[in-house]
Amino acid sequence: MTITDTVVPGFHALSDPLRVQVLELLRSQELCVCDLCEHLGTTQSKLSFHLKTLKEAGLVRSRQEGRWIYYRLNLPQFVALEQYLAEFRRFSLMLPSPPCADTK
């Protein structure tokens, strides 16, 4: 698995406001789909699409209890995204670009 396989889906999942709202709700506790729908004022079918994207990106995990599915954050994936961004801060020098050479 390459860095692209883990980082790109994560940032894609974070690019949608509704998915970010889902993550904000899951910061403090595990929630079932019905609770998420109620808090977000959305339908289960619309939310299912977004939860699938978050799961495929590894940002959330789910567990089934009876007929209910509960979602929680998958913190190791957030650590991976954070570490990826930290590498830019640590190793990317912010030097001005050299002047372009006029080849004419």
C-alpha positions in Angstrom: 0.0 0.0 0.0 1.4 3.4 -1.0 1.1 6.8 0.6 -1.3 7.7 -2.2 -3.6 4.8 -1.3 -4.0 6.1 2.3 -3.7 9.8 2.0 -5.7 10.7 -1.1 -9.0 9.0 0.0 -8.6 10.6 3.4 -8.3 14.1 2.1 -11.1 13.4 -0.5 -13.3 12.4 2.4 -12.5 15.5 4.3 -13.4 17.7 1.3 -17.2 17.5 1.9 -18.9 19.7 4.5 -21.4 17.0 5.5 -18.7 14.4 6.0 -16.7 16.9 8.2 -19.9 17.4 10.2 -20.2 13.7 10.7 -16.6 13.5 12.0 -17.3 16.4 14.4 -20.3 14.6 15.8 -18.2 11.4 16.3 -15.4 13.3 18.1 -17.0 12.8 21.5 -18.9 9.5 21.1 -19.9 6.6 18.9 -23.3 7.2 17.3 -25.8 5.1 15.3 -27.0 6.1 11.9 -30.4 7.2 13.2 -28.7 9.6 15.7 -26.4 11.0 12.9 -29.4 11.6 10.6 -31.3 13.4 13.4 -28.3 15.7 14.3 -27.6 16.5 10.7 -31.1 16.8 9.5 -30.6 14.5 6.5 -32.0 11.3 5.2 -30.4 7.9 5.8 -29.9 7.3 2.1 -27.9 10.5 1.7 -25.9 9.8 4.8 -25.1 6.3 3.8 -23.2 7.5 0.7 -21.1 9.8 2.9 -20.5 7.2 5.6 -19.3 4.8 2.9 -16.8 7.4 1.7 -15.6 7.9 5.2 -15.2 4.2 5.8 -13.4 3.6 2.5 -11.0 6.4 3.5 -10.4 4.6 6.8 -11.6 7.6 8.8 -14.5 5.8 10.6 -15.2 2.3 11.7 -18.6 0.7 12.2 -20.0 -2.1 14.3 -23.4 -3.7 14.1 -25.5 -4.3 17.2 -28.8 -6.0 16.3 -30.3 -4.0 13.5 -28.3 -0.8 14.3 -25.0 0.2 12.9 -22.8 2.4 15.1 -19.9 4.6 13.8 -16.8 5.8 15.6 -13.6 7.6 14.5 -10.7 5.5 13.4 -8.0 7.6 15.1 -4.9 5.8 13.6 -6.0 7.1 10.1 -6.1 10.7 11.4 -2.6 10.2 12.8 -1.5 9.0 9.3 -2.9 12.1 7.7 -1.4 14.4 10.3 2.0 12.8 9.9 1.8 13.3 6.1 1.1 17.0 6.6 3.8 17.3 9.3 6.4 16.1 6.8 5.7 19.2 4.6 6.2 21.4 7.6 9.4 19.7 8.7 11.2 19.1 5.4 9.9 21.6 2.9 12.1 24.7 2.8 10.4 27.9 1.9 13.1 29.4 -0.3 12.4 31.8 -3.1 12.6 30.4 -6.5 15.8 31.1 -8.5 15.5 33.6 -11.3 14.5 32.1 -14.6 17.3 31.9 -17.1 16.5 33.7 -20.4 17.5 31.2 -23.1 16.9 33.5 -26.1 
